[in-house]
């Protein structure tokens, strides 16, 4: 069981949950458990694996709900309506016809994000101006398609050319000949472009991505419509077999997985899918138990503890990954504005040479390449910086911390100077211990699921308490209001009396005159 970002929600990953999971438009859903107040009640539910925002996918079902046949049929019909308008085979046939057209007849609709055949032009005349597409643009579809920037689902923050060139040069220097690109369309494009130019070694690539629009540009062997949060292949068994063939050919030799998931996604769900990919790869490595599939997992450095919890053999490199279409994650920024995105890998760090022209250097003590500001701490015996700045050592905490942090004796740890003492940290929400999380707390004792009937007494008791509080509050408010009304009445009465006196005086003066 793994804890998600939302407090009180936990993700359950096991074979039983997967076998019983209902389907939404994005494939099998995930099983969560909702912890209610005071951690005494819990109830399980299924929700979309890819979309954490109900606006993107509103699927929700309690685990103990009984779904009627009519509701199930309606759900299946809705799921079918949310699938791409063409199958992958149809997209491939359309592409072959499209590239055979004269350049003036190769049109792309920016509104619908689709390559148009001549007989379809009239249907799109009311849309944005149709653009002509060159063969060079067809080779780089990520420059043609609009990025989907929902950080929790698609998050198509696309690699900058600097990062793409570095990754590909690194992969070639390490001797890999096949690259499984999971959510990295820019890298997949660059590999194909280099191969078409016949530059360097022969490298094959396969792209797995949830964006079905790439089906328009790649064959079934080059692209699989894939959800990395539940390891779901939208093309079914045939798509899975294509993926398996690519990963396991040549007995699994010289292949590496490069993945760049959405930063707002659940790390535990991603890791669960990546372990399944590793298991598929291991089927081709019979007789070898201690080998691992080489991985480049690209993710922000502050997720390091959670990634290492799922993949203990991964280590973080200092290389800063930058993106074209992200306002902050760009190369050349300094201080706190530097890109926080790093590469996590299970390859020996000393073999991964980072570019010296960008300020990276080799630390002979750590036996790895580090950034220019990452200084070796003699006490910690490591280059400790994570964010590209020089960190300082705290003698009390006995570890290096960010330069903007100070040690707080009240909180007994290093924190930002502008902080609120006593605020809950990263420890257990029940007992406060930093040694474990709430789900592992020995003081926790609640069932997996509490029915509504069992929850009613507690709810009624809480309502009674709230009622007493509300009664006392109402009495105080009534007393305050009555006091205010008396004062207002006294003031109004006095004002009336004074006004009456003035009128009498004026009347007397008139009679005297």
PyMOL commands that set and color helices and strands:
alter all, ss='L'
color gray80, all
select helices_A, chain A and resi 15-20+37-39+69-81+88-99+103-105+118-124+135-139+141-144+161-173+185-196+212-216+236-252+267-282+301-310+335-337+349-351+356-358+438-440+452-512
alter helices_A, ss='H'
color red, helices_A
select strands_A, chain A and resi 2-3+9-12+23-24+27-28+30-35+42-47+60-62+107-109+114-116+131-132+178-182+204-209+223-227+232-233+255-259+294-300+315-316+341-345+361-363+368-370+376-377+382-383+392-394+399-401+405-408+413-416
alter strands_A, ss='S'
color yellow, strands_A
deselect
rebuild
show_as cartoon
